[in-house]
Amino acid sequence: EIHSPFYPERGCYSSRDLNVTRAQFRELLRAGVGVVVLSWSGRPDVPGTHDTQGVNTDALLDGVLDAALAEGMAVAFHLEPYEGRSAESV
């Protein structure tokens, strides 16, 4: 059971499912949105660079960027904070 007042219309999904990602990009473009902002938690070789569920978002980037390019969507990044983050670590 999902403890949330909100539920995705398509049901539960993974950000690794690029078919869903491409469909979401198409929906956003139809709604007039041309840029998505992705959270990026940092390089996988730097300790502590993962999201709150322990997932390093770096592994998703290539697929999401390819899907965005295929659909005509621009992508910007939000660099998530992590201990020891510096210009050298990103």
C-alpha positions in Angstrom: 0.0 0.0 0.0 1.3 3.5 -0.9 1.0 6.1 1.8 0.4 9.1 -0.3 -2.5 11.3 -1.3 -1.1 11.4 -4.8 -0.6 8.5 -7.2 0.9 8.6 -10.7 -1.8 8.1 -13.4 0.4 5.5 -15.1 0.9 3.7 -11.8 4.2 3.2 -10.1 7.3 3.6 -12.4 11.0 3.8 -12.3 13.0 6.8 -13.6 15.1 4.1 -15.3 12.1 3.3 -17.6 13.0 5.6 -20.6 9.7 4.9 -22.3 7.9 6.6 -19.3 10.5 9.4 -19.3 10.0 10.1 -23.0 6.2 10.0 -22.6 6.5 12.5 -19.7 8.7 14.8 -21.8 6.1 14.7 -24.6 3.4 15.6 -22.1 5.4 18.5 -20.7 6.2 19.8 -24.2 2.5 19.7 -25.1 1.8 21.7 -21.9 4.4 24.4 -23.1 7.2 23.3 -20.8 10.6 23.3 -22.6 13.1 22.6 -19.8 13.2 20.1 -17.0 15.5 20.4 -14.0 17.1 17.2 -12.7 18.5 16.7 -9.3 22.1 15.4 -9.5 23.7 14.1 -6.4 27.2 13.9 -7.6 29.8 11.6 -9.1 29.6 8.0 -8.0 33.3 7.9 -7.1 32.8 10.6 -4.4 31.6 9.2 -1.0 28.2 10.4 0.2 26.9 11.4 -3.3 23.5 9.7 -3.4 19.9 10.6 -2.9 18.0 10.0 0.3 17.2 6.4 -0.8 20.9 5.6 -1.5 20.6 5.9 -5.2 23.4 7.7 -7.1 21.6 9.7 -9.8 24.6 9.8 -12.1 23.7 6.4 -13.5 20.4 7.8 -14.9 21.9 10.8 -16.8 22.8 9.3 -20.1 19.4 7.7 -20.6 17.5 10.8 -19.5 19.7 13.1 -21.7 19.2 10.8 -24.7 15.4 10.8 -24.1 15.4 14.6 -23.8 17.3 15.0 -27.0 15.0 12.6 -28.8 11.9 14.5 -27.7 13.3 18.0 -28.0 13.4 18.8 -24.3 16.1 20.9 -22.7 17.7 19.8 -19.4 19.1 21.8 -16.5 20.7 20.4 -13.3 20.2 21.1 -9.7 23.4 20.1 -7.9 22.3 18.5 -4.6 24.4 19.4 -1.6 26.7 16.7 0.0 29.4 16.9 2.6 32.6 18.0 1.1 31.1 19.3 -2.1 33.5 21.6 -3.9 34.4 22.7 -7.4 36.9 19.8 -7.6 34.3 17.1 -6.5 31.7 18.0 -9.1 
